[in-house]
Amino acid sequence: IDADDAEANVADVLTHHLQDVGLSMMPTVRRLATFNMVENTYLSIFAALGGLGLLLGSVGLGVVVLRNVLERRAELALLRAVGFRAGVLRWLVFREHGFLLLLGLTVGVVGGLIATLPVLSSPAEMPFGSLTLTLGAVLINGFIWTWVATLISLYGPLTSSLRDE
């Protein structure tokens, strides 16, 4: 209802007289704010779940690194027997899997940017701060789990792995 200055009075009178039939009036701005609040709540929940999924995925990366290096213990034992130091082997394995982590994050970010290009070109606000924090947490968490998996898999004597080959 467009009633200029008397808008509040008209809304009160109509709401009072037509409450038996279920009329409930509120300003359009307040109604749209209510819809936006619900939409923002859903978006926040999905962003949190996505971040949790990314962090759990980086733990999965650690498990994959651990399995990969445990399967390659014979190769690493041979390199150790030839003269490579344990620290060099750890750095080699960490660098290899760290590169895969960086490559995966880069591909994911580029794909995400392409998918959200229409939103990026609109005047809508993007939560760049929380996105940066989430990606940073995934990167750090991925490096930590990669390093832990590398340490666990190369711990102890590798000669038993060499004897089995």
C-alpha angles and dihedrals in degrees: 000000000000106000100143109210096003094055095112093048093049091048092050094048094047093045091049096047097040101039090108090066092045103259113162118172129195133161116276092237092057092046092051091046089055091052091047091050091056092046092049090050091055091047091050092050093050091047091052092047091048091052091048090050091051092050092048088048090057089053086052087052088058091052091050091049090049092051093045094051093044089055090050096049091112091057091047091047089053091051089049091050091050091056111274113141120237092243091054091050091049091050091047093052093042093049092049094052094037088058089053089050092051092046092050093049091047093051090047094049093047091048091048092050091050091048093050097041093113091054092045091055092050123082091249117123117254120208094233092159096058091041091053091047092049094049091045091051091049091049095048092042091049092050092048093051091044090052093046091049090049092051093047095047095048095043117117131012116330094197093093088061090051092052091055093056 
